[in-house]
Amino acid sequence: MRWSITITGATSCQLTDAAFGENLTTSGLLETQVCIGDLFRVGTAVLMAVQPRMPCYKQGIRLNDAGMVKQFVRARRSGIYFRVLEQGVLQVGDAITLLEPSAHAVTVQQVVDNFWLPDKDAAQVRAILAVPVLPAFWQRAFREIQAAL
């Protein structure tokens, strides 16, 4: 994940490595460019982008900022959860290389936007539901969104 936004309210505590529970911090891997299902090599590991990573309300409590989750949505900085397809070794400075683009042109940001924002894009919701690697929670959520359109 990459957290390059200012968190208002977070001044009362020190943000440290893995302050948001991340185990991989990246630079240059943007939610607007990474598609659900993209395969990446980092070090000797192979990872698949499978869903957005949104901080939960517990992080807001920890940082003494009840509006923190909304700040991340507004900043369009969700982060990305990866599934490990091949275990390997990675270290600081390893390149993140796209091995294979997803067969589905659905970005992480499109999932976030169509989940959180009030204006849903029906075509994008259908496309999101067509991505087989999207975890069950997101599939259920988007079936409900689609039913409400």
MIVEXSE-248232 format. One record per atom (N, C-alpha, C): residue number from 1; atom name; y negated, z negated, x negated. Coordinates in pm, 1 decimal. Layout:
# residues N
+-----+----+----------+----------+----------+
|   i | at |       yy |       zz |       xx |
+-----+----+----------+----------+----------+
| NUM | CA |        Y |        Z |        X |
...
+-----+----+----------+----------+----------+
# end
This chain:
# residues 149
+-----+----+----------+----------+----------+
|   i | at |       yy |       zz |       xx |
+-----+----+----------+----------+----------+
|   1 |  N |    117.0 |      0.0 |    -83.4 |
|   1 | CA |      0.0 |      0.0 |      0.0 |
|   1 |  C |   -123.0 |      0.0 |    -87.7 |
|   2 |  N |   -235.7 |     30.9 |    -27.6 |
|   2 | CA |   -360.4 |     23.4 |   -100.8 |
|   2 |  C |   -461.7 |    -40.9 |     -7.7 |
|   3 |  N |   -527.7 |   -141.8 |    -56.9 |
|   3 | CA |   -628.0 |   -212.9 |     21.8 |
|   3 |  C |   -759.7 |   -203.5 |    -52.8 |
|   4 |  N |   -838.5 |   -103.9 |    -19.8 |
|   4 | CA |   -966.2 |    -87.2 |    -89.0 |
|   4 |  C |  -1081.0 |   -101.0 |      9.6 |
|   5 |  N |  -1068.8 |   -194.6 |    101.6 |
|   5 | CA |  -1175.9 |   -218.2 |    196.8 |
|   5 |  C |  -1223.2 |   -361.4 |    182.1 |
|   6 |  N |  -1341.7 |   -385.4 |    227.3 |
|   6 | CA |  -1395.9 |   -520.0 |    224.2 |
|   6 |  C |  -1349.8 |   -592.1 |    349.0 |
|   7 |  N |  -1290.1 |   -706.4 |    331.2 |
|   7 | CA |  -1244.8 |   -787.1 |    443.9 |
|   7 |  C |  -1349.4 |   -894.0 |    467.3 |
|   8 |  N |  -1425.0 |   -880.5 |    575.1 |
|   8 | CA |  -1523.3 |   -983.5 |    604.5 |
|   8 |  C |  -1449.5 |  -1106.9 |    652.2 |
|   9 |  N |  -1495.8 |  -1220.8 |    613.4 |
|   9 | CA |  -1427.8 |  -1344.8 |    648.5 |
|   9 |  C |  -1328.0 |  -1387.7 |    543.1 |
|  10 |  N |  -1289.9 |  -1297.0 |    456.0 |
|  10 | CA |  -1191.7 |  -1329.5 |    353.7 |
|  10 |  C |  -1254.9 |  -1399.4 |    234.5 |
|  11 |  N |  -1383.8 |  -1422.7 |    241.1 |
|  11 | CA |  -1452.0 |  -1484.0 |    128.4 |
|  11 |  C |  -1411.9 |  -1630.1 |    109.9 |
|  12 |  N |  -1352.0 |  -1690.3 |    212.7 |
|  12 | CA |  -1314.9 |  -1830.6 |    201.3 |
|  12 |  C |  -1184.2 |  -1851.3 |    125.9 |
|  13 |  N |  -1116.7 |  -1742.5 |     90.6 |
|  13 | CA |   -993.5 |  -1756.2 |     12.5 |
|  13 |  C |   -987.9 |  -1644.7 |    -90.4 |
|  14 |  N |   -909.6 |  -1663.9 |   -190.1 |
|  14 | CA |   -895.5 |  -1565.8 |   -296.8 |
|  14 |  C |   -781.3 |  -1471.0 |   -262.7 |
|  15 |  N |   -810.2 |  -1340.6 |   -261.1 |
|  15 | CA |   -704.3 |  -1242.3 |   -239.3 |
|  15 |  C |   -633.1 |  -1219.9 |   -372.0 |
|  16 |  N |   -502.9 |  -1235.7 |   -369.9 |
|  16 | CA |   -422.0 |  -1219.2 |   -490.0 |
|  16 |  C |   -326.4 |  -1102.9 |   -469.5 |
|  17 |  N |   -252.5 |  -1066.5 |   -573.4 |
|  17 | CA |   -150.0 |   -963.8 |   -558.5 |
|  17 |  C |    -57.2 |  -1003.7 |   -445.3 |
|  18 |  N |    -19.6 |   -906.4 |   -365.7 |
|  18 | CA |     69.5 |   -925.7 |   -250.6 |
|  18 |  C |     10.0 |  -1017.8 |   -144.8 |
|  19 |  N |   -122.6 |  -1025.2 |   -138.3 |
|  19 | CA |   -189.2 |  -1110.7 |    -39.3 |
|  19 |  C |   -154.3 |  -1070.3 |    102.9 |
|  20 |  N |   -116.8 |   -944.6 |    122.7 |
|  20 | CA |    -81.7 |   -896.3 |    255.7 |
|  20 |  C |     69.0 |   -877.0 |    270.9 |
|  21 |  N |    146.2 |   -929.0 |    178.1 |
|  21 | CA |    291.3 |   -919.5 |    186.8 |
|  21 |  C |    348.3 |   -791.7 |    127.7 |
|  22 |  N |    264.9 |   -710.8 |     66.2 |
|  22 | CA |    313.6 |   -584.8 |     11.8 |
|  22 |  C |    397.3 |   -609.5 |   -113.6 |
|  23 |  N |    491.8 |   -518.4 |   -137.2 |
|  23 | CA |    569.2 |   -525.5 |   -260.4 |
|  23 |  C |    548.9 |   -400.5 |   -346.2 |
|  24 |  N |    464.9 |   -309.6 |   -298.2 |
|  24 | CA |    429.9 |   -191.0 |   -374.5 |
|  24 |  C |    285.2 |   -157.1 |   -340.6 |
|  25 |  N |    199.9 |   -162.5 |   -439.9 |
|  25 | CA |     58.7 |   -130.5 |   -420.1 |
|  25 |  C |     32.1 |      3.5 |   -486.4 |
|  26 |  N |    -28.2 |     96.0 |   -411.1 |
|  26 | CA |    -47.7 |    231.7 |   -461.5 |
|  26 |  C |   -194.8 |    268.0 |   -463.2 |
|  27 |  N |   -221.4 |    377.0 |   -529.3 |
|  27 | CA |   -356.2 |    433.5 |   -532.4 |
|  27 |  C |   -342.8 |    582.4 |   -506.9 |
|  28 |  N |   -422.5 |    634.2 |   -412.1 |
|  28 | CA |   -422.3 |    777.3 |   -386.1 |
|  28 |  C |   -321.5 |    825.5 |   -284.6 |
|  29 |  N |   -239.6 |    737.4 |   -230.7 |
|  29 | CA |   -141.6 |    775.1 |   -128.3 |
|  29 |  C |   -205.3 |    743.3 |      6.5 |
|  30 |  N |   -259.4 |    844.7 |     73.0 |
|  30 | CA |   -341.3 |    823.2 |    190.7 |
|  30 |  C |   -263.2 |    839.7 |    320.4 |
|  31 |  N |   -291.0 |    752.0 |    416.1 |
|  31 | CA |   -225.9 |    756.4 |    546.5 |
|  31 |  C |   -254.3 |    887.6 |    618.4 |
|  32 |  N |   -367.8 |    948.7 |    589.4 |
|  32 | CA |   -405.0 |   1075.3 |    652.8 |
|  32 |  C |   -329.9 |   1193.9 |    592.7 |
|  33 |  N |   -260.9 |   1173.1 |    481.1 |
|  33 | CA |   -189.2 |   1281.7 |    414.5 |
|  33 |  C |    -38.2 |   1262.4 |    412.5 |
|  34 |  N |      8.5 |   1138.0 |    417.0 |
|  34 | CA |    152.1 |   1111.2 |    411.8 |
|  34 |  C |    210.5 |   1125.4 |    551.4 |
|  35 |  N |    317.1 |   1203.6 |    561.7 |
|  35 | CA |    385.4 |   1222.8 |    689.8 |
|  35 |  C |    507.5 |   1131.7 |    698.7 |
|  36 |  N |    537.0 |   1091.4 |    821.8 |
|  36 | CA |    658.5 |   1013.6 |    846.3 |
|  36 |  C |    776.6 |   1102.5 |    808.0 |
|  37 |  N |    859.0 |   1055.3 |    716.6 |
|  37 | CA |    973.9 |   1131.8 |    668.4 |
|  37 |  C |    954.6 |   1193.8 |    531.6 |
|  38 |  N |    832.6 |   1190.3 |    476.7 |
|  38 | CA |    811.4 |   1240.3 |    340.3 |
|  38 |  C |    896.9 |   1159.4 |    242.4 |
|  39 |  N |    956.0 |   1229.0 |    145.1 |
|  39 | CA |   1035.8 |   1163.7 |     40.8 |
|  39 |  C |    958.4 |   1162.4 |    -89.6 |
|  40 |  N |    958.4 |   1045.7 |   -154.6 |
|  40 | CA |    886.3 |   1027.6 |   -280.0 |
|  40 |  C |    977.5 |    969.5 |   -386.9 |
|  41 |  N |    948.4 |   1004.8 |   -510.9 |
|  41 | CA |   1011.5 |    937.9 |   -625.0 |
|  41 |  C |    905.5 |    851.2 |   -689.9 |
|  42 |  N |    942.6 |    726.6 |   -714.8 |
|  42 | CA |    858.7 |    633.2 |   -789.8 |
|  42 |  C |    951.7 |    572.5 |   -894.0 |
|  43 |  N |    922.7 |    597.5 |  -1020.5 |
|  43 | CA |   1016.3 |    555.3 |  -1124.7 |
|  43 |  C |   1147.9 |    628.6 |  -1100.7 |
|  44 |  N |   1257.2 |    553.6 |  -1091.8 |
|  44 | CA |   1387.1 |    616.0 |  -1063.2 |
|  44 |  C |   1428.8 |    596.0 |   -917.9 |
|  45 |  N |   1344.0 |    533.1 |   -838.0 |
|  45 | CA |   1374.4 |    508.1 |   -696.8 |
|  45 |  C |   1328.6 |    625.6 |   -610.5 |
|  46 |  N |   1397.9 |    645.3 |   -498.6 |
|  46 | CA |   1357.9 |    744.8 |   -399.7 |
|  46 |  C |   1325.6 |    670.7 |   -271.0 |
|  47 |  N |   1204.7 |    694.5 |   -219.0 |
|  47 | CA |   1155.4 |    625.0 |   -100.8 |
|  47 |  C |   1117.9 |    725.6 |      7.5 |
|  48 |  N |   1135.7 |    683.7 |    133.2 |
|  48 | CA |   1094.2 |    765.6 |    246.7 |
|  48 |  C |    987.4 |    690.8 |    324.5 |
|  49 |  N |    875.4 |    757.2 |    354.1 |
|  49 | CA |    771.6 |    699.3 |    439.1 |
|  49 |  C |    825.9 |    697.2 |    581.9 |
|  50 |  N |    830.5 |    577.0 |    643.8 |
|  50 | CA |    890.8 |    568.8 |    776.4 |
|  50 |  C |    800.1 |    513.7 |    885.4 |
|  51 |  N |    692.9 |    442.7 |    849.3 |
|  51 | CA |    605.8 |    388.1 |    952.1 |
|  51 |  C |    480.1 |    330.0 |    890.1 |
|  52 |  N |    378.3 |    309.6 |    974.0 |
|  52 | CA |    258.9 |    240.0 |    925.8 |
|  52 |  C |    291.9 |     94.1 |    899.2 |
|  53 |  N |    215.3 |     34.1 |    813.7 |
|  53 | CA |    227.3 |   -108.8 |    785.7 |
|  53 |  C |     96.3 |   -172.1 |    828.7 |
|  54 |  N |     99.3 |   -243.0 |    938.0 |
|  54 | CA |    -21.4 |   -308.1 |    988.9 |
|  54 |  C |    -13.0 |   -457.3 |    963.2 |
|  55 |  N |   -120.2 |   -516.7 |    914.1 |
|  55 | CA |   -119.3 |   -662.7 |    898.8 |
|  55 |  C |   -111.2 |   -727.4 |   1037.3 |
|  56 |  N |    -47.3 |   -840.5 |   1044.8 |
|  56 | CA |    -32.3 |   -907.6 |   1174.0 |
|  56 |  C |   -133.3 |  -1021.7 |   1186.8 |
|  57 |  N |   -137.6 |  -1079.8 |   1303.4 |
|  57 | CA |   -233.8 |  -1186.6 |   1332.0 |
|  57 |  C |   -218.9 |  -1304.5 |   1236.2 |
|  58 |  N |    -98.9 |  -1324.7 |   1181.5 |
|  58 | CA |    -77.7 |  -1435.8 |   1087.8 |
|  58 |  C |   -162.1 |  -1420.4 |    961.8 |
|  59 |  N |   -183.5 |  -1294.5 |    920.9 |
|  59 | CA |   -269.8 |  -1271.2 |    805.8 |
|  59 |  C |   -412.8 |  -1313.4 |    838.4 |
|  60 |  N |   -455.7 |  -1287.2 |    960.7 |
|  60 | CA |   -588.3 |  -1329.7 |   1004.3 |
|  60 |  C |   -603.8 |  -1480.1 |   1000.2 |
|  61 |  N |   -499.7 |  -1551.2 |   1039.8 |
|  61 | CA |   -502.4 |  -1697.6 |   1033.7 |
|  61 |  C |   -512.1 |  -1742.1 |    888.2 |
|  62 |  N |   -429.5 |  -1682.8 |    803.8 |
|  62 | CA |   -427.5 |  -1719.4 |    662.2 |
|  62 |  C |   -561.9 |  -1693.9 |    595.1 |
|  63 |  N |   -628.4 |  -1585.4 |    636.0 |
|  63 | CA |   -756.4 |  -1548.8 |    576.1 |
|  63 |  C |   -874.8 |  -1603.9 |    653.9 |
|  64 |  N |   -845.7 |  -1683.5 |    757.3 |
|  64 | CA |   -949.6 |  -1743.2 |    840.6 |
|  64 |  C |  -1039.5 |  -1635.8 |    903.3 |
|  65 |  N |   -975.0 |  -1528.9 |    954.8 |
|  65 | CA |  -1048.2 |  -1417.8 |   1013.9 |
|  65 |  C |   -965.0 |  -1359.2 |   1127.9 |
|  66 |  N |   -993.2 |  -1403.1 |   1250.7 |
|  66 | CA |   -916.2 |  -1358.7 |   1366.9 |
|  66 |  C |   -932.5 |  -1209.1 |   1393.4 |
|  67 |  N |  -1038.5 |  -1147.3 |   1342.8 |
|  67 | CA |  -1062.1 |  -1005.1 |   1366.0 |
|  67 |  C |  -1009.9 |   -914.0 |   1256.9 |
|  68 |  N |   -932.2 |   -968.4 |   1164.3 |
|  68 | CA |   -887.8 |   -891.3 |   1049.3 |
|  68 |  C |   -806.8 |   -767.2 |   1087.5 |
|  69 |  N |   -713.4 |   -780.0 |   1181.2 |
|  69 | CA |   -631.1 |   -665.1 |   1218.6 |
|  69 |  C |   -719.8 |   -553.1 |   1272.1 |
|  70 |  N |   -817.5 |   -588.2 |   1355.0 |
|  70 | CA |   -909.3 |   -487.2 |   1408.4 |
|  70 |  C |   -989.7 |   -421.0 |   1296.7 |
|  71 |  N |  -1023.8 |   -496.9 |   1192.9 |
|  71 | CA |  -1096.1 |   -439.1 |   1079.8 |
|  71 |  C |  -1012.2 |   -331.4 |   1011.7 |
|  72 |  N |   -882.6 |   -358.2 |    997.0 |
|  72 | CA |   -794.7 |   -259.9 |    933.7 |
|  72 |  C |   -782.9 |   -134.7 |   1018.7 |
|  73 |  N |   -774.5 |   -151.5 |   1150.2 |
|  73 | CA |   -766.5 |    -36.1 |   1240.0 |
|  73 |  C |   -894.5 |     45.8 |   1228.9 |
|  74 |  N |  -1009.8 |    -20.8 |   1235.1 |
|  74 | CA |  -1137.8 |     49.7 |   1224.1 |
|  74 |  C |  -1152.3 |    119.4 |   1089.5 |
|  75 |  N |  -1104.3 |     57.4 |    984.0 |
|  75 | CA |  -1115.2 |    114.9 |    849.4 |
|  75 |  C |  -1011.2 |    225.0 |    825.1 |
|  76 |  N |   -915.3 |    236.0 |    917.1 |
|  76 | CA |   -807.9 |    335.2 |    907.1 |
|  76 |  C |   -729.2 |    316.4 |    777.9 |
|  77 |  N |   -694.2 |    192.3 |    751.2 |
|  77 | CA |   -618.1 |    157.9 |    631.1 |
|  77 |  C |   -497.3 |     73.5 |    670.0 |
|  78 |  N |   -394.8 |    137.0 |    718.9 |
|  78 | CA |   -278.6 |     61.9 |    765.4 |
|  78 |  C |   -184.3 |     25.5 |    651.9 |
|  79 |  N |   -171.2 |    113.4 |    557.5 |
|  79 | CA |    -64.0 |    100.4 |    460.2 |
|  79 |  C |     58.3 |    174.1 |    513.0 |
|  80 |  N |    159.7 |    182.3 |    432.1 |
|  80 | CA |    278.8 |    261.0 |    465.6 |
|  80 |  C |    402.7 |    180.3 |    430.1 |
|  81 |  N |    495.4 |    172.2 |    523.6 |
|  81 | CA |    626.7 |    114.7 |    494.3 |
|  81 |  C |    717.1 |    226.7 |    446.5 |
|  82 |  N |    793.0 |    197.1 |    342.0 |
|  82 | CA |    889.3 |    292.4 |    288.2 |
|  82 |  C |   1030.1 |    237.9 |    304.1 |
|  83 |  N |   1122.2 |    326.5 |    330.6 |
|  83 | CA |   1265.5 |    293.8 |    329.0 |
|  83 |  C |   1317.7 |    335.2 |    191.4 |
|  84 |  N |   1396.4 |    248.5 |    131.0 |
|  84 | CA |   1455.7 |    280.4 |      0.6 |
|  84 |  C |   1581.0 |    363.4 |     25.2 |
|  85 |  N |   1578.6 |    488.0 |    -22.2 |
|  85 | CA |   1696.0 |    575.2 |     -7.7 |
|  85 |  C |   1784.6 |    569.3 |   -130.6 |
|  86 |  N |   1721.8 |    554.5 |   -246.0 |
|  86 | CA |   1795.9 |    537.1 |   -371.8 |
|  86 |  C |   1729.6 |    424.9 |   -448.7 |
|  87 |  N |   1805.8 |    318.5 |   -472.8 |
|  87 | CA |   1751.0 |    208.8 |   -551.5 |
|  87 |  C |   1722.3 |    258.0 |   -692.6 |
|  88 |  N |   1624.6 |    197.2 |   -753.7 |
|  88 | CA |   1589.9 |    235.3 |   -889.1 |
|  88 |  C |   1495.4 |    134.6 |   -949.4 |
|  89 |  N |   1443.8 |    170.8 |  -1064.1 |
|  89 | CA |   1350.7 |     85.3 |  -1136.2 |
|  89 |  C |   1213.9 |    153.1 |  -1135.1 |
|  90 |  N |   1112.3 |     75.0 |  -1102.4 |
|  90 | CA |    976.8 |    126.8 |  -1108.9 |
|  90 |  C |    888.9 |     21.7 |  -1171.5 |
|  91 |  N |    777.3 |     67.4 |  -1226.8 |
|  91 | CA |    686.2 |    -24.6 |  -1293.8 |
|  91 |  C |    542.4 |     22.4 |  -1277.3 |
|  92 |  N |    451.6 |    -63.9 |  -1308.8 |
|  92 | CA |    309.9 |    -31.6 |  -1300.4 |
|  92 |  C |    283.3 |     96.8 |  -1378.0 |
|  93 |  N |    209.9 |    187.2 |  -1315.1 |
|  93 | CA |    173.3 |    311.8 |  -1380.1 |
|  93 |  C |    266.7 |    428.2 |  -1352.0 |
|  94 |  N |    382.7 |    401.7 |  -1288.5 |
|  94 | CA |    472.7 |    512.1 |  -1255.6 |
|  94 |  C |    405.9 |    605.5 |  -1155.5 |
|  95 |  N |    425.6 |    732.8 |  -1176.1 |
|  95 | CA |    373.0 |    832.9 |  -1082.6 |
|  95 |  C |    450.7 |    827.0 |   -951.8 |
|  96 |  N |    381.3 |    858.9 |   -844.5 |
|  96 | CA |    444.8 |    872.4 |   -713.5 |
|  96 |  C |    446.9 |   1021.4 |   -685.0 |
|  97 |  N |    567.1 |   1077.8 |   -681.7 |
|  97 | CA |    583.1 |   1221.7 |   -671.1 |
|  97 |  C |    647.7 |   1257.5 |   -538.0 |
|  98 |  N |    586.2 |   1349.5 |   -465.3 |
|  98 | CA |    646.4 |   1398.0 |   -342.1 |
|  98 |  C |    766.7 |   1484.1 |   -378.0 |
|  99 |  N |    884.8 |   1440.5 |   -334.9 |
|  99 | CA |   1006.4 |   1517.9 |   -360.9 |
|  99 |  C |   1030.0 |   1622.6 |   -253.6 |
| 100 |  N |   1007.1 |   1580.8 |   -129.2 |
| 100 | CA |   1032.9 |   1670.0 |    -16.6 |
| 100 |  C |    942.9 |   1631.3 |    100.0 |
| 101 |  N |    864.5 |   1725.7 |    148.6 |
| 101 | CA |    781.0 |   1692.7 |    264.6 |
| 101 |  C |    868.1 |   1679.3 |    389.5 |
| 102 |  N |    819.7 |   1601.2 |    482.2 |
| 102 | CA |    888.6 |   1582.4 |    609.4 |
| 102 |  C |    896.2 |   1714.3 |    685.1 |
| 103 |  N |    999.2 |   1728.7 |    763.8 |
| 103 | CA |   1010.6 |   1844.5 |    852.4 |
| 103 |  C |    916.3 |   1829.9 |    971.8 |
| 104 |  N |    857.4 |   1711.4 |    987.2 |
| 104 | CA |    768.1 |   1681.8 |   1099.6 |
| 104 |  C |    628.2 |   1655.0 |   1046.0 |
| 105 |  N |    530.7 |   1728.1 |   1094.9 |
| 105 | CA |    392.3 |   1715.1 |   1048.3 |
| 105 |  C |    319.9 |   1605.2 |   1125.7 |
| 106 |  N |    371.2 |   1483.7 |   1115.5 |
| 106 | CA |    311.4 |   1366.9 |   1181.2 |
| 106 |  C |    271.2 |   1269.5 |   1071.5 |
| 107 |  N |    140.4 |   1249.4 |   1056.3 |
| 107 | CA |     94.5 |   1159.4 |    951.3 |
| 107 |  C |    104.4 |   1013.8 |    995.8 |
| 108 |  N |    105.1 |    926.9 |    898.5 |
| 108 | CA |    102.5 |    783.3 |    925.3 |
| 108 |  C |    -21.1 |    750.1 |   1008.5 |
| 109 |  N |   -133.8 |    812.5 |    975.9 |
| 109 | CA |   -257.5 |    784.1 |   1049.0 |
| 109 |  C |   -249.4 |    828.5 |   1194.4 |
| 110 |  N |   -182.5 |    938.6 |   1222.9 |
| 110 | CA |   -167.4 |    982.1 |   1362.0 |
| 110 |  C |    -87.9 |    879.9 |   1443.3 |
| 111 |  N |     11.0 |    819.0 |   1381.8 |
| 111 | CA |     87.3 |    714.2 |   1450.3 |
| 111 |  C |     -4.8 |    597.3 |   1481.1 |
| 112 |  N |    -80.5 |    553.6 |   1382.3 |
| 112 | CA |   -172.7 |    440.2 |   1401.0 |
| 112 |  C |   -276.2 |    472.2 |   1508.2 |
| 113 |  N |   -340.2 |    587.5 |   1496.7 |
| 113 | CA |   -446.6 |    622.9 |   1591.0 |
| 113 |  C |   -394.8 |    629.5 |   1734.3 |
| 114 |  N |   -279.3 |    690.3 |   1753.5 |
| 114 | CA |   -226.6 |    705.4 |   1888.5 |
| 114 |  C |   -167.3 |    576.3 |   1943.3 |
| 115 |  N |   -146.6 |    480.1 |   1858.2 |
| 115 | CA |   -100.8 |    348.6 |   1902.3 |
| 115 |  C |   -218.8 |    259.2 |   1937.1 |
| 116 |  N |   -318.2 |    252.5 |   1849.0 |
| 116 | CA |   -427.8 |    156.5 |   1862.1 |
| 116 |  C |   -549.2 |    207.4 |   1936.8 |
| 117 |  N |   -584.6 |    332.5 |   1919.5 |
| 117 | CA |   -709.9 |    381.3 |   1976.5 |
| 117 |  C |   -693.0 |    416.9 |   2124.5 |
| 118 |  N |   -799.6 |    406.4 |   2201.7 |
| 118 | CA |   -786.9 |    427.0 |   2346.7 |
| 118 |  C |   -756.0 |    571.2 |   2386.9 |
| 119 |  N |   -807.1 |    669.3 |   2312.8 |
| 119 | CA |   -783.4 |    809.4 |   2348.2 |
| 119 |  C |   -657.2 |    859.1 |   2278.8 |
| 120 |  N |   -554.3 |    882.2 |   2358.6 |
| 120 | CA |   -426.5 |    929.8 |   2305.6 |
| 120 |  C |   -423.1 |   1081.9 |   2312.1 |
| 121 |  N |   -355.9 |   1142.6 |   2215.4 |
| 121 | CA |   -337.7 |   1286.9 |   2211.7 |
| 121 |  C |   -193.9 |   1314.9 |   2256.8 |
| 122 |  N |   -178.4 |   1372.5 |   2377.0 |
| 122 | CA |    -45.3 |   1392.2 |   2435.3 |
| 122 |  C |     44.7 |   1475.8 |   2344.7 |
| 123 |  N |    -10.6 |   1579.9 |   2283.1 |
| 123 | CA |     69.7 |   1664.7 |   2193.5 |
| 123 |  C |    114.8 |   1584.3 |   2071.6 |
| 124 |  N |     26.7 |   1501.2 |   2017.1 |
| 124 | CA |     65.3 |   1418.9 |   1902.5 |
| 124 |  C |    169.6 |   1314.1 |   1942.6 |
| 125 |  N |    154.6 |   1257.6 |   2060.6 |
| 125 | CA |    253.4 |   1159.2 |   2106.9 |
| 125 |  C |    390.6 |   1225.8 |   2117.5 |
| 126 |  N |    397.3 |   1346.8 |   2171.4 |
| 126 | CA |    525.1 |   1419.4 |   2178.1 |
| 126 |  C |    579.5 |   1444.7 |   2037.3 |
| 127 |  N |    492.1 |   1484.0 |   1946.2 |
| 127 | CA |    535.1 |   1510.3 |   1808.1 |
| 127 |  C |    586.4 |   1383.3 |   1741.5 |
| 128 |  N |    519.6 |   1272.0 |   1765.8 |
| 128 | CA |    562.7 |   1143.2 |   1709.5 |
| 128 |  C |    701.9 |   1108.2 |   1760.4 |
| 129 |  N |    724.5 |   1127.2 |   1889.2 |
| 129 | CA |    855.5 |   1095.2 |   1947.6 |
| 129 |  C |    966.7 |   1186.3 |   1895.6 |
| 130 |  N |    931.1 |   1301.2 |   1841.1 |
| 130 | CA |   1030.7 |   1394.2 |   1787.8 |
| 130 |  C |   1074.8 |   1360.4 |   1645.5 |
| 131 |  N |   1010.6 |   1261.0 |   1582.6 |
| 131 | CA |   1044.4 |   1224.9 |   1444.0 |
| 131 |  C |   1162.9 |   1127.4 |   1447.5 |
| 132 |  N |   1280.1 |   1171.7 |   1403.0 |
| 132 | CA |   1399.5 |   1087.5 |   1416.4 |
| 132 |  C |   1401.9 |    963.5 |   1326.2 |
| 133 |  N |   1325.4 |    963.5 |   1217.2 |
| 133 | CA |   1328.9 |    848.6 |   1125.5 |
| 133 |  C |   1231.0 |    738.9 |   1164.4 |
| 134 |  N |   1149.0 |    762.2 |   1267.9 |
| 134 | CA |   1056.6 |    659.4 |   1313.4 |
| 134 |  C |   1137.4 |    543.1 |   1370.9 |
| 135 |  N |   1114.6 |    420.6 |   1323.6 |
| 135 | CA |   1193.4 |    305.3 |   1368.8 |
| 135 |  C |   1185.7 |    281.9 |   1520.1 |
| 136 |  N |   1284.0 |    210.5 |   1570.2 |
| 136 | CA |   1302.6 |    188.1 |   1714.0 |
| 136 |  C |   1179.7 |    127.7 |   1781.3 |
| 137 |  N |   1111.6 |     32.8 |   1716.8 |
| 137 | CA |    992.8 |    -27.6 |   1777.1 |
| 137 |  C |    891.2 |     79.3 |   1812.9 |
| 138 |  N |    864.0 |    168.3 |   1718.4 |
| 138 | CA |    764.1 |    272.2 |   1739.4 |
| 138 |  C |    811.2 |    372.2 |   1843.8 |
| 139 |  N |    939.5 |    404.6 |   1844.0 |
| 139 | CA |    993.5 |    495.1 |   1945.9 |
| 139 |  C |    971.8 |    436.5 |   2085.2 |
| 140 |  N |   1003.9 |    308.3 |   2102.7 |
| 140 | CA |    983.8 |    242.8 |   2232.6 |
| 140 |  C |    836.3 |    242.1 |   2270.8 |
| 141 |  N |    751.6 |    204.9 |   2175.7 |
| 141 | CA |    607.9 |    197.8 |   2203.7 |
| 141 |  C |    554.2 |    334.1 |   2246.6 |
| 142 |  N |    597.4 |    439.9 |   2179.8 |
| 142 | CA |    544.4 |    572.0 |   2213.1 |
| 142 |  C |    606.9 |    630.4 |   2338.8 |
| 143 |  N |    726.9 |    587.7 |   2374.9 |
| 143 | CA |    780.2 |    627.5 |   2506.9 |
| 143 |  C |    694.8 |    565.0 |   2617.2 |
| 144 |  N |    652.0 |    439.5 |   2598.5 |
| 144 | CA |    565.0 |    373.7 |   2695.4 |
| 144 |  C |    427.9 |    442.7 |   2700.6 |
| 145 |  N |    374.1 |    477.3 |   2585.9 |
| 145 | CA |    245.5 |    546.8 |   2580.9 |
| 145 |  C |    256.4 |    681.4 |   2652.5 |
| 146 |  N |    365.0 |    753.2 |   2624.6 |
| 146 | CA |    384.1 |    884.6 |   2687.1 |
| 146 |  C |    394.5 |    871.8 |   2839.5 |
| 147 |  N |    463.4 |    769.5 |   2885.1 |
| 147 | CA |    479.0 |    748.4 |   3029.6 |
| 147 |  C |    345.5 |    718.6 |   3096.5 |
| 148 |  N |    252.8 |    660.1 |   3023.4 |
| 148 | CA |    122.5 |    624.1 |   3078.9 |
| 148 |  C |     21.2 |    739.0 |   3074.7 |
| 149 |  N |     54.5 |    846.0 |   3003.5 |
| 149 | CA |    -39.7 |    959.7 |   2992.2 |
| 149 |  C |    -42.3 |   1041.6 |   3119.8 |
+-----+----+----------+----------+----------+
# end
